[in-house]
Amino acid sequence: MKSLKYLAAPAIAGALSLSISPAMAGAPGTPSVEEMWRLIQQQQREIKVLKSQLQQTDQKAEVAVETAEKAVDTKPTKAAWAERTRVGGYGELHYNNLDGEGGAKDKDELDFHRFVLFFGHDFNDKVRFHSELELEHALVEDTDDGSGPGEVELEQAYIEFDLNDTHRARAGIFLIPAGILNETHEPNTFYGVERNPVEKDIIPSTWWAGGAALQGELAPGWSYDVAVHEGLNTSAGSNYAIRKGRQKTAKAKASDLAVTGRVKWTGRPGMELAGTVQHQGDITQGSDPTAGSATLFEAHGIFNRGPFGLRALYAHWDLDGTGPAGVGADEQSGWYVEPSFKVNEKLGLFARYNQWDNQAGDSVGSEKTQWDIGMNWWPHPDVVIKADYQSQDHDSGKNQDGFNVGVGYQF
């Protein structure tokens, strides 16, 4: 369009110069002054029309360019999609060499316990997706009795929305905000080859559910979580064991939902104090008239100062009903304390004392204790090699003592 404008300008100027040339004005047969004036007026009108057309053409061109630029800005490219998508994962291989006594089985086993992939995507600055897909025990086998060694599990799949700068909402499958390991359980983040038995059997980690939740910051160092989600569904056949009640959002019965709330303080570097309460109306989802509500109380602390570290946790369940009371499962509780010391950036030592009981309401001896002592070696912050020795002293006399070795990673 600009080249047309530049060509038109000289042509117009030339026409004007010819029309008023002094040589022509004095020559015989030349137009009179009035005729020349009319000619000039006509040329000016033509110039005005031409200028108007050129301006309209320029404006249309500018609009077309702006529209094209907006289309380029708003249409996602493959490169932009990749920048907003995250992939990660973790895994761990375990070797257990344990001697059983009092009726407990020996365990001499090599197992790729977990292989997990993370997938996440940011739709924009305020809406995102997160997921966690896990394969347990390396192999899923179709057997008639369901005794195949492995499982494929969708542990997380939720959409998260930023409500403002300090509060968020999520909906989907997410990890329950309880304990230390349930939300952060990558192998390089904790001591010991196996996860501690208190958080495994009492809380019970790993524990996820489908529902909706709110998270946010109440004040500097203070945060909260509130969630409404599927409840547990345990039964008399399992002595109302908490761990066996996880429904894993697989056609989960939802006649009685659960509500979980947590408050956490992280006001000083290296420190965390948190407490969780959960309640549901019927721990058997209406299938057992002798059972009723269930309430969890959990509190923990994490302290790290220099090379010294300390973790401590207490968890307690209260179950209503004559059914749980009849087998002592109306109370289920446990606690542990774990001091640790980092020799250097790559080597850490720890000891842990665990005590738990899924039938604490019964006078019959059902208490379990376990000592663990061992080390973690991190050749890279995201890679760990572990070794520990465990010694059990269960009231039932069924103990497994021995050592465990493992390797784990996250990325």
FENUR-V559176 format. One record per residue. D_FIRST is the distance of its C-alpha to the first C-alpha in Angstrom with 2 decimals. Layout:
D_FIRST
D_FIRST
This chain:
0.00
3.80
5.50
5.36
6.64
8.99
10.29
10.95
12.92
15.48
16.03
16.91
19.07
20.82
21.68
23.19
25.18
26.64
27.61
29.71
31.05
34.73
35.92
34.76
36.19
39.69
39.72
41.73
39.92
37.00
35.76
37.63
36.36
36.02
34.00
31.72
31.29
30.40
27.86
26.26
26.25
24.59
21.82
21.32
21.10
18.48
16.47
17.00
15.83
12.60
12.03
13.09
10.73
7.67
9.73
10.54
7.22
6.88
10.54
10.51
8.41
10.95
13.77
13.10
13.22
16.33
17.94
17.64
19.09
21.88
22.69
23.10
25.25
27.49
28.03
31.01
30.86
34.01
34.20
34.06
36.73
38.96
38.68
39.97
42.83
46.17
48.96
52.43
56.08
59.67
62.87
66.51
69.35
72.91
76.34
79.26
82.86
85.07
88.75
89.80
93.08
94.85
93.23
89.70
88.15
87.41
83.74
82.74
79.16
75.80
72.86
69.08
69.26
65.59
62.21
59.43
55.63
53.32
49.94
47.72
44.17
42.23
40.14
38.83
40.42
42.98
43.88
45.40
47.69
50.72
53.17
56.19
57.60
61.03
63.29
66.89
69.53
67.26
68.24
68.02
70.73
71.47
75.18
77.30
78.74
75.50
76.91
73.97
73.35
69.77
67.28
63.52
62.60
59.50
60.43
57.23
54.22
52.81
49.71
49.63
47.81
47.47
48.72
48.05
48.45
52.17
52.86
51.94
52.87
53.33
54.35
55.55
58.10
58.84
61.68
64.27
64.30
67.90
69.59
68.26
67.45
66.09
62.55
62.64
64.61
62.85
65.70
64.72
64.94
68.68
72.04
74.13
73.46
73.94
72.71
75.54
77.79
77.64
73.90
74.23
77.11
77.06
73.44
72.57
69.76
67.43
67.03
63.90
63.39
60.87
60.01
57.99
58.22
57.16
56.96
56.34
57.53
60.09
60.35
59.94
61.82
62.59
60.93
61.83
61.49
62.40
62.24
63.42
63.95
66.25
69.82
72.34
74.46
77.68
81.08
84.82
84.62
82.91
85.04
81.97
80.39
77.12
75.27
76.12
74.58
70.94
69.05
65.83
63.74
64.87
65.70
67.18
69.57
68.29
71.07
71.60
68.60
68.97
67.63
67.13
66.56
66.34
66.17
65.46
65.78
64.18
64.53
65.75
64.49
66.45
67.92
67.45
69.69
69.04
70.84
70.13
71.77
71.33
73.07
73.22
75.50
76.95
76.79
77.79
75.21
78.07
79.88
82.91
84.77
86.70
83.58
81.41
78.82
77.78
76.65
75.42
75.75
74.18
73.90
72.98
72.36
70.65
71.54
70.24
71.27
70.97
72.50
74.42
73.24
74.86
73.99
76.17
75.76
77.88
77.24
79.50
79.40
81.55
82.03
83.87
86.24
89.55
87.91
86.31
89.37
91.69
90.26
89.50
85.73
85.50
84.83
82.64
81.80
81.19
80.26
79.60
79.32
77.59
77.85
75.90
75.57
72.85
74.51
71.14
67.50
68.34
71.83
73.10
76.51
77.40
80.27
80.11
82.78
82.00
84.15
83.30
85.06
83.73
87.12
87.90
89.60
92.38
95.49
95.55
94.15
90.50
89.04
87.14
86.55
84.77
84.43
81.52
81.26
78.77
75.80
72.03
70.40
66.62
65.44
61.96
61.30
60.07
62.91
66.59
69.95
72.76
76.54
79.06
82.59
83.51
86.93
87.61
90.53
90.34
93.12
93.21
94.07
91.17
89.46
87.05
87.26
85.44
82.26
78.59
75.89
72.17
68.74
65.56
61.88
58.72
55.06
